[in-house]
């Protein structure tokens, strides 16, 4: 509820698929190449050029359909969506209208510790349009057709989200599933995944309000800002006695506001009709089931499992589960060591994440293995090395394939846990710090930390800090 109004949100997510070639021709499907170098008569819309469907696009869409619990239509067709725009050379887009490849699904998300089920209306395949280039170096706009024919899936949700936080969780989950399935790189800066946002507001008990659609939403954080702005804009209109009109708006993230593009009738006439140059899509049930069997445990399922089984916070569980390599490392470590889950999580969230962020490397591009990370954690837990020594070892083994025991020996990182040796250090420190001893005995408990610190310094950081503290305490209170 916002200011007494219920918010209703639906999302249309467009994800570019990472196939090697485009959806209807053999042109390379790649970002950042010289303009208009990956084009042919088919994707340029030349008269008489005939498209041929890339089967891999269908397989990828079916996988996403399974991941979102959809019904897969094993017989469907493609349609022409007719509209004119400068970056669409054919003046129509090949898409799917009445019979999408996947429909009637759902996605479970976790928001503030609670599970929410968001309906998925449909997933269909279509081709992307080109790109207009604008610059101060020339008048007007230029057209790059490299993106024409890049394969897309459009994922249309039901209007089941009730806040920008839910919309953000839904988008992040969709993105991580696409990456888990390895069907899209989801690089928002390259336009690989983008979304249109539908928003309406109404008083509880009243019919749904008139919705507006926001285009040009190029990041998930922008989607959150756009939703919040649009909700407040519509409520402001209604509170002033006005009427919200159905329209398409453009989100300007720099200005932090949406701007009207065009009014939108209830049924915009795209003059859909069956694509005459492509055959009906027919997928046998065995192929559909085979694709289903290839789907791994998905991030939204992992998120819930990490919270319930291992007691991780939703924030920590989200960070690990959204990345397939981090979650694989976590799963391998805790498989036979569930009690170490929190320690493993802490290492992944701190040292592993820091290394990956600073170097730009994936875990698979390092020398780190689950066995090595577990060994470091167990050595620290058993008091054989200190936490700082563990970090020193980590910094070596993530880049070099070296034996941990050899590193400990070479760098003298073994922790001293011999009671007699520690007692000798304690005796020396106590004898040399009479004032601190006196301060402790007079009630200044922070003097204990100073004495323990002096012991650690005397041992060059090798003393077991827990044992050292116990020995000091025993001697001070004895």
N, C-alpha and C positions, 0 to 999 in steps of 0.2 A: 504494500500500500504506500502510495506517495500522495501526501496532502488529501487523504480520503479517497483517492482514486486507485482502482486496480489497473496494473500495467499488463499489457499483452504483447508478447514479442515472438516473432517468427523469423527464421534466418534461412537465407539461400547461400550455400557455400559452393564456390566454384574452385575446383582443384585441378591443376594441370597434371596429367599423368606422365611419368618419366619413361615412356617407351622410347626406343631408339629412333623410330621414324614417326611421321605424322599419322593422323587418323585415316586419311584416304589416299595417301601417296607415299612415295619412298623418300621424300625430302627429310633431311636430318632434323630431329627434334632436339634443339639445343638453344640455350640462352646466350646472348652476348656476342653473336657472330656478326660480321659485317652486314650492314643493312641490305636487304633484298638479294642475299646470296643463297638462301635456302628456300628457293621457290621453283615452281614448275607450272605448266599449263593448268594442272588440276587445282592446286591451292591458289593460283592467281585468277581462277574463274574464267579461263578461256572457253569460248563456245566449242562444244563438241568434246571437251575433255571429260573422261568418265572416271568417277571415284571407285576405289576398291577398299573395303573395310579392313582395317588392321585388327586381326583376331585378338591380339594381346590387349587391346583396349577393352574388349568385351570381358576377357578374363579378369582384368583388374577391377572393372566395375562390379562384377559378380562377387569378387572377394570382399569388396567394401560393403556390398549388400548383405553378405553373410555376417560380417562384423557388426552391422547395425540391425541384425535380426529381421531382415526383410524377406518377403516372398520374392523368389526369382521367377520371372516370366520367361519360360524357355522358348516361347514364340512371341516375337515382337517385331516392330518395324521402325524405320526412321522417317522423319518428316521434314519438310521445308518450312522454315520460319521466315517469312518474307518481311524484310524491312530495309530501308535505304540508309546507309551511313558510309562515309568516305573510305573507312578501313575494311569494308566488306565488299570486295570486288564483284561477287556474284549477285549482290543485292538480296541474298537469302542465306540463312545459316542452316546447315543440316543438324537437326536435333531430334528429339522424340517428344511427341505430344500426348496422344491418348493412352498409349501403352508403353510405359517406361520399362527399362530392363529390370529394375528392382522397385518394390513399393511396400507400403504398410509395415514399416519396421519401427524400431525404437532404440534409444540410447539411454543407459543409466549413468547419471553423473553424481558426483558427491559435492555438495555445497554446504559449508559450515557444519560438517559432520553428518549431514542428512542426505540420504539417497533421493534423487529425483529422476523420474522417468520422462524423457522427452520423446514424443512421437516423431517418426520420420515418414513423411508423406511419400517420397519417391527419390530414386537416384536414376538419372538418365545420362546417356552419353551424348556429346555434341562436339562440334569443332569450335576453336577459338577464332576470333577475328584478328585483323592486323593491329597495328599501333600507329597512332598519329604522333609525329615529332614536331615539337614547337621549339623555336629558338629565336633569340634576338639577332642572330647572325643572318637570318633571311626572313622575308615577308611571307605571311600565310603559314601553312603547315605542310609537312611532307609525310608520306605514308611508307612505313616499313611493313612488308607483307611476310617477313620471316615467321611471325607468330600465326599467320593464317593457316588453319588446319591442324594446329597443335591440339592434341586430344584433351578433352575436359570431361569430368563428371560433375554434375550439379546435384547437390544434396539439399533437398528441401525439407525443412522441419515443419511440424505442426506448430500452431501458435501456443505452445505450452510453457514458454518461459515467462517468468513474472518479475524479473529484475535484471539489471545489467550484469550483476554478479553471476546469475545463472547462465546468461548468454555467454559470458566470458569462459565459464567452466565448460560449457558445451563446445565452444570453438576450440579450446585447448585440447579437449578430449578427441574431437574429430581430427585435429592436426596430428596428435600423437598416434592415433590409429592408422592414419595414412602412412606415417613414417614406419610404424611397426610392420605394416604389410609391404613396405618398400615399393609403393606404387606412385608416390609423389615426394619430391624433395621438400615441399612446403616452404620454400624460400620466399617470404612475403615481400622482401625487397626487390625480388625479380618478378613479382606478380604471379608466382606459382599457386598461391592460394589467396582468395579474396572473397568478400561476402557482401550481400545486399541485406539490409535490415528493414524489417517491417514492424512498425510500432503503432499501437493504439492505446487509448485509456478510456475507462468508463467507471461510473459509480457502481459499487457492489449491488447486485440484484437487477441492474439495468442491462439492456442488450449491449453487445460489443460495440465499441466506438469505431469511428471511421479511421482507417489506417493510412499511414504514409509510408512510402518506401524510400530508403536512403541508399544511394549509389556511391561509388568511389570511396568505399571504406577499405583502406589498405593495410590496416593492422588491427589486432584484437583490442589493443588499448584504445584505438580510435573508435572501435565499435562501442566500447563502454562509454566513452565520452559522448559519442553521437546519440546513443540511446538515452542517456541522462538528459542531454540537451533537448531532444525531441519530446521526451515525456513532459518536461517543464514547459516547453513551448505550447504543447497541446492543452495542458492543464490551464495555462495562462489564458488561452483563447476561450476555453469553456467557462472559466471563472469570470471573464469579462462579458459573458453573454453571447459570445460569437459561436461560430460553427466550424469545426475542422473539416477541410475538404480533402478528398482523396487525391493525392498527387505524388509525383516522383520528385525527390529532393536530392541534392548533391551535398555530401559532407565536405566541408572545408576545415581540415584539421588545424591549419595555421591560424585561422580566425576563431576556431572553436565553435562553429555554428553550421547549421544546414541551410542551404539556399534552394529556393524553388526552381525546378527545371521545367516541369510541364504538368498540367493536370492529367489525371489518369481516369478514364472511364472504367466502369466495372469489368468490361470485357474488351480489352484492346484487340483490334483486328490484325493479327499477323497472317491471316489467310493461310493457315496450316493446310498442307495436303501431303499425302504420302510421297516420299522421295522416289521418283520413277527410275532413277539410275542405280539403285541399290536393291539387292534381294532381301527378302524377309529374313530376319535373324532367327535361326533355330539352333538351340543348344540342347544336347542330349542330357538326360538326368545323371548319367555316370560322370560326365564332365563337371556338372554342377557340384556333385558330391565330392569329387576329387579336389576341386578348388577349396571346398569347405574344410577338407582334412588338412590343408596346408596352412591354415590360419593358426598362429601361435596364441598363447594366453595374451589377451589384450590389456592395454594400460589401465583402463577403467576397472577391470577385474582385479588387476594387481594392486591398484590403489586401495580398494576396499580390503583386500587380503592383508596388505601390509599393516593397515590400521587395526584390523580385528585380530590377526594372528600374532603380530609382533609388537603391538602397542605404539607404533610410530605415530607422530602427529600427522594430521592431514597435509600440512605444508611440506614436511619432510618426505612423506610417502609420495606426494605429487611430484616432487622434484626428481625422485629416483625412478618412479614408474613411467614418467613421460618420455624418458630416454631409454631406448631398447638396450644399449650397451651398459649403462649404469644399472639397470634393473637385472640384466643377466649376471653382472658381477655380484650384485647383492644376493640374488637367488642361489648362485653357486656357493657363496660363502656361508649362507645360513641353512643350506639344505641339511647338513648334519650337525649344525651348531646354532640352533634357534635362540639359545640364551645369549649369543653374541650379536644378535640383530642390531641392538642400539649402538654398539661399538662400531660395527660394520657401517651402519648408516652414517655415523659421525665422520668416519674416514672418507666416505664417498662424498658427503656434503661439503667437507672442508678441503682436505689435501688433494683428493682426486679431481674434484670440480675446479679447484684453483689451478692445478696443473693444466687441465684441458682448456680452461678459459685463457690462460696466459700463452699457451703454445698453439692453440687452435687445433690440436690433435684430438682424435677419438681414442678411446681406451684401447681399441683393437690395433691402433698404430703405436702403442707403447709396449714395453716389456712386462707390464704388470699382469699378474695372474691372480686368481682367487686364492690359490694355495699360498702364494707369497704374502698377500695382504693378511690372510688368516694367521700365518706364522708370526708376523710382526705383532698382531693384536694379542696372540696367545703369549708371546714372550713378555710383552708389557704386563699382561694380566698375571703372569706367574712371577713377576718381579725380577725377571732376568735382565731386562733392559728398562731404561726410563722412557717416558713418553717422548722426550726430546731426542733421545737416541733412536727411537722408532721413526721419528720424522727424518732424521739424518739418513737412516737406512732406506726409507721410502724414496727420498730424492735421488738415491743411487740406482735402486732396482727398477724404477719406472723407466729409466733410460738405458740401463745396462743389464745384460743377462748374467748377473753375478750371484754367487751363493751367499745367503744372508749370514750364515755362521762365519764364513770367511771375512765378510765385511766387519762383523763384530770383533773378530780377532785382530784384523789389520788396524782398525781404528780404536781399539781398546774401549769398546762401548758396553762391555758386560757390566751389569749393575752389581755392586757389592752388597751381598745379603748375609755375609758372615757376621754373626752376632758379636764375636770377640773383637773383630776388626772395627766394627761400628762403635762398640763401647770405648775403644781406645781413642777414636776420633772425638766422641762425646766428652770424655774426661778432659782431653786437651782443650776443647772449646770452652767448657765450663770453667776450667782453671784460668783461662785467659779473658774471661768476660764476667768478672765478679759483679759489676754494676747491673748487667742484664739479669743475672741470677737473682740479685737482690730485688730488682724491679718486679720480676715474676712473683717472687715470694710475698711482695707487698701488694699484690693484686693486679699488676699491670700485665694482663695475659698476652698482649701483643709482643711481649719480650720473648715468648716461646718461639714465635715465627722467626724472630731475628736469630735466635740460637740455632734453630734447625737450618736456617739459611747459611749460617757460618759453617755448620757441619757439612752441608752440601758443597760449599766452596772449598773446604779443606780436602774433601774427597774428590775434587775436580768433577763434581756432578755425578759420580758413579755410585754414591750411597743410595740404598733403597730408602726413599723419603718416608714411607710409612713406618718402617722399622726404626729409622733414625728418630722420628718424632716420639715413638713409644719409649725408646731408650732414654732420650732426654727427659721426658716426663717422669719416668720412673726414678731417675737420678735426682731430679728437682724435688720430688715429693717424698723421696725415701728418707 
